[in-house]
Amino acid sequence: MMAAEMIIVWMVVMFGAMMQGLTGLGFALVSVPVLLIFLDARTVVAITLILSSVLNALILFQTRKHLSWKDAVPITVGSLLGVPFGSYLLLELSPEALKVMAALMALLFSIPLMMGFRRRIQHQQTACVITGAVSGALQSCTSMGSPPVALFMANQGYPKEEFRGILVLRSMAASSLSVVALMPSGLLNSHVALQALLMVPAMLMGLAVGSLLVKAVPQDLFRKLTIVTIAVAALLSLASVLI
């Protein structure tokens, strides 16, 4: 990439990491659509999976005291179960088609929540596993696995610190397993590793800002910001494929 392109990439990665540090999601949602302008889809997925693993490990360390294991474990286990299916889809289907599918799903569920519609799910543990499985599949085939879990927790009314902790635990588990699952495919190579390494400083700066902002954001604003982030990122993802 040229110097000007690298500056744009750094700014996008920094903003995505800031959103991840603030809400527990947003890194892939924000960075993937823009990175697709400069890199091919499979390279972008591989890079964001590597960076997400590191980013989520750092955020998990910050939020470890706020984790609700009762819900975090079913969601995480479900995500791990969904990863192999998503990896299979990535190798067999068009990445662009997968992006459109993921974006449309995110819009379908985020718009009602933005309009104030909420219907609490009674069988929460079962819903956690199912939501996690969908999330894990999307994580490994599009690197955008957070929306199903985030929208589920927004609907259920999780407190922001618990929300953030569960999201990053799920994301870290799914992205780490996705990296392992994709190793035999050859998508993870020295070129991808170098591209990811060049983006690490921007990622760390964004995380630092987001971690400071989360302390000042009230619960209601946090929930609205999360839903709007998902909807906007879904629109950007659609635009990157269709335009």
C-alpha positions as CSV (number, residue, x, y, z in Angstrom):
1,M,0.0,0.0,0.0
2,M,1.1,3.6,-0.7
3,A,1.7,6.1,2.2
4,A,-1.6,7.8,1.7
5,E,-3.5,4.5,1.7
6,M,-1.7,3.4,4.8
7,I,-2.7,6.6,6.6
8,I,-6.4,5.9,5.8
9,V,-6.0,2.3,6.9
10,W,-4.4,3.5,10.2
11,M,-7.2,5.9,10.9
12,V,-9.9,3.3,10.2
13,V,-8.1,0.7,12.4
14,M,-7.7,3.2,15.1
15,F,-11.4,4.2,15.0
16,G,-12.5,0.5,14.9
17,A,-10.3,-0.3,17.9
18,M,-11.7,2.7,19.8
19,M,-15.2,1.4,19.2
20,Q,-14.2,-2.0,20.3
21,G,-12.7,-0.6,23.5
22,L,-15.8,1.4,24.1
23,T,-18.6,-1.0,23.3
24,G,-17.0,-4.4,23.0
25,L,-17.6,-4.5,19.3
26,G,-16.9,-2.4,16.2
27,F,-13.3,-3.3,15.1
28,A,-14.2,-5.6,12.3
29,L,-17.5,-3.8,11.6
30,V,-15.7,-0.5,11.0
31,S,-12.4,-1.7,9.5
32,V,-13.5,-4.5,7.2
33,P,-15.5,-2.4,4.7
34,V,-12.7,0.1,4.2
35,L,-9.9,-2.5,4.1
36,L,-11.8,-4.2,1.3
37,I,-11.1,-1.2,-0.8
38,F,-7.3,-1.8,-0.6
39,L,-7.0,-5.5,-0.1
40,D,-8.7,-8.7,-1.3
41,A,-11.5,-10.1,0.8
42,R,-9.7,-13.2,2.1
43,T,-6.7,-11.2,3.1
44,V,-8.9,-8.7,5.0
45,V,-10.6,-11.5,6.9
46,A,-7.3,-13.1,7.9
47,I,-5.8,-9.7,9.0
48,T,-8.8,-8.7,11.1
49,L,-9.0,-12.2,12.7
50,I,-5.4,-11.8,13.9
51,L,-5.8,-8.2,15.1
52,S,-9.1,-9.1,16.8
53,S,-7.5,-11.9,18.7
54,V,-4.9,-9.5,20.2
55,L,-7.4,-6.7,20.7
56,N,-10.0,-8.8,22.5
57,A,-7.3,-10.4,24.8
58,L,-6.3,-6.9,25.9
59,I,-10.0,-5.8,26.5
60,L,-10.8,-9.1,28.3
61,F,-8.0,-8.3,30.8
62,Q,-9.7,-5.0,31.5
63,T,-13.2,-6.5,31.9
64,R,-12.4,-9.8,33.6
65,K,-14.0,-8.7,36.9
66,H,-17.4,-7.9,35.2
67,L,-17.9,-11.2,33.3
68,S,-21.1,-13.1,33.9
69,W,-20.0,-16.7,33.4
70,K,-23.6,-18.0,33.5
71,D,-24.2,-16.3,30.1
72,A,-20.7,-16.0,28.8
73,V,-20.0,-19.7,28.7
74,P,-23.1,-20.7,26.6
75,I,-22.5,-17.9,24.2
76,T,-18.8,-18.7,23.9
77,V,-19.3,-22.5,23.5
78,G,-22.0,-21.8,20.8
79,S,-19.5,-19.5,19.0
80,L,-16.9,-22.2,19.0
81,L,-19.3,-24.7,17.6
82,G,-20.3,-22.4,14.8
83,V,-16.7,-21.6,13.7
84,P,-16.0,-24.7,11.6
85,F,-19.2,-24.2,9.6
86,G,-18.2,-20.6,8.9
87,S,-14.7,-21.6,7.8
88,Y,-16.3,-24.1,5.4
89,L,-18.5,-21.3,4.0
90,L,-15.6,-19.0,3.5
91,L,-13.7,-21.6,1.4
92,E,-16.8,-22.7,-0.6
93,L,-18.9,-19.5,-1.2
94,S,-18.2,-16.0,-2.4
95,P,-16.9,-13.7,0.3
96,E,-19.0,-10.9,-1.2
97,A,-22.2,-12.9,-0.9
98,L,-21.4,-13.8,2.7
99,K,-20.9,-10.1,3.5
100,V,-24.2,-9.1,2.0
101,M,-26.0,-11.9,4.0
102,A,-24.3,-10.8,7.3
103,A,-25.1,-7.1,6.7
104,L,-28.8,-7.8,5.8
105,M,-29.2,-9.9,9.0
106,A,-27.7,-7.1,11.1
107,L,-30.0,-4.5,9.6
108,L,-33.0,-6.8,10.0
109,F,-32.5,-7.0,13.7
110,S,-31.0,-3.6,14.6
111,I,-33.7,-1.4,13.0
112,P,-36.5,-2.6,15.3
113,L,-34.2,-2.1,18.4
114,M,-33.4,1.4,17.2
115,M,-37.2,2.1,17.0
116,G,-37.6,1.0,20.6
117,F,-39.0,-2.5,20.1
118,R,-37.8,-5.1,22.6
119,R,-39.2,-8.5,23.5
120,R,-37.2,-10.3,26.2
121,I,-36.5,-13.9,25.4
122,Q,-37.5,-16.2,28.3
123,H,-35.3,-19.2,27.6
124,Q,-32.1,-17.2,27.8
125,Q,-29.5,-20.0,28.1
126,T,-30.8,-21.8,25.0
127,A,-30.9,-18.5,23.2
128,C,-27.3,-17.8,24.3
129,V,-26.1,-21.0,22.6
130,I,-28.0,-20.5,19.4
131,T,-26.9,-16.8,19.1
132,G,-23.3,-17.8,19.8
133,A,-23.4,-20.5,17.1
134,V,-24.6,-18.0,14.5
135,S,-22.0,-15.5,15.7
136,G,-19.2,-18.0,15.5
137,A,-20.1,-19.0,11.9
138,L,-20.2,-15.3,10.8
139,Q,-16.9,-14.6,12.7
140,S,-15.0,-17.2,10.7
141,C,-16.5,-16.4,7.3
142,T,-16.8,-12.7,7.4
143,S,-14.9,-11.6,10.6
144,M,-18.2,-9.8,11.6
145,G,-19.5,-12.1,14.3
146,S,-20.4,-9.6,17.0
147,P,-23.7,-8.3,15.8
148,P,-25.9,-11.3,16.7
149,V,-24.6,-11.4,20.3
150,A,-24.6,-7.7,20.7
151,L,-28.2,-7.3,19.4
152,F,-29.3,-10.2,21.6
153,M,-27.8,-8.6,24.7
154,A,-29.2,-5.2,23.8
155,N,-32.6,-6.8,23.6
156,Q,-32.1,-8.5,26.9
157,G,-30.9,-5.4,28.6
158,Y,-27.5,-6.5,29.8
159,P,-25.5,-3.9,31.9
160,K,-22.7,-2.2,29.8
161,E,-19.7,-3.7,31.7
162,E,-21.2,-7.3,31.5
163,F,-22.2,-6.6,27.9
164,R,-18.6,-5.6,27.0
165,G,-17.0,-8.5,28.9
166,I,-19.2,-11.2,27.3
167,L,-18.7,-9.8,23.8
168,V,-14.9,-9.7,24.0
169,L,-14.7,-13.2,25.5
170,R,-16.8,-14.6,22.7
171,S,-14.9,-12.6,20.1
172,M,-11.5,-13.7,21.4
173,A,-12.5,-17.4,21.5
174,A,-14.1,-17.4,18.1
175,S,-11.4,-15.3,16.3
176,S,-8.6,-17.4,17.9
177,L,-10.2,-20.6,16.8
178,S,-10.8,-19.2,13.4
179,V,-7.1,-18.4,13.0
180,V,-6.3,-22.0,13.8
181,A,-9.0,-23.3,11.5
182,L,-7.8,-21.3,8.6
183,M,-4.1,-22.2,8.9
184,P,-4.3,-25.3,6.6
185,S,-5.9,-23.2,3.9
186,G,-2.8,-21.1,3.4
187,L,-4.7,-17.8,4.0
188,L,-2.4,-17.0,7.0
189,N,1.1,-16.4,5.6
190,S,4.0,-14.0,6.1
191,H,2.5,-11.3,3.9
192,V,-0.7,-11.3,6.0
193,A,1.3,-11.3,9.2
194,L,3.4,-8.3,8.1
195,Q,0.2,-6.3,7.1
196,A,-1.3,-7.0,10.5
197,L,1.8,-6.0,12.3
198,L,1.9,-2.6,10.5
199,M,-1.6,-1.9,11.9
200,V,-0.9,-2.8,15.6
201,P,0.2,0.7,16.7
202,A,-3.0,2.2,15.4
203,M,-5.0,-0.5,17.1
204,L,-3.4,0.1,20.4
205,M,-3.9,3.9,20.2
206,G,-7.6,3.4,19.4
207,L,-8.1,0.9,22.3
208,A,-6.6,3.4,24.8
209,V,-9.1,6.1,23.8
210,G,-12.1,3.7,23.8
211,S,-11.2,2.3,27.2
212,L,-11.2,5.9,28.7
213,L,-14.5,6.8,27.0
214,V,-16.4,3.8,28.3
215,K,-16.3,5.1,31.9
216,A,-18.1,8.3,30.9
217,V,-20.9,6.8,28.8
218,P,-24.3,6.2,30.6
219,Q,-26.1,2.8,30.2
220,D,-28.9,4.1,27.9
221,L,-26.5,5.9,25.6
222,F,-24.2,2.9,25.5
223,R,-27.1,0.7,24.3
224,K,-28.1,3.1,21.6
225,L,-24.6,3.6,20.5
226,T,-24.1,-0.1,20.1
227,I,-27.2,-0.6,18.0
228,V,-26.4,2.4,15.7
229,T,-22.8,1.2,15.3
230,I,-24.1,-2.2,14.0
231,A,-26.6,-0.6,11.7
232,V,-24.1,1.9,10.2
233,A,-21.4,-0.8,9.8
234,A,-23.9,-3.1,8.1
235,L,-24.7,-0.3,5.6
236,L,-21.0,0.3,5.0
237,S,-20.5,-3.4,4.4
238,L,-23.3,-3.5,1.8
239,A,-21.8,-0.4,0.1
240,S,-18.4,-1.9,-0.1
241,V,-19.8,-4.9,-1.9
242,L,-22.5,-3.3,-4.1
243,I,-20.8,-0.1,-5.2
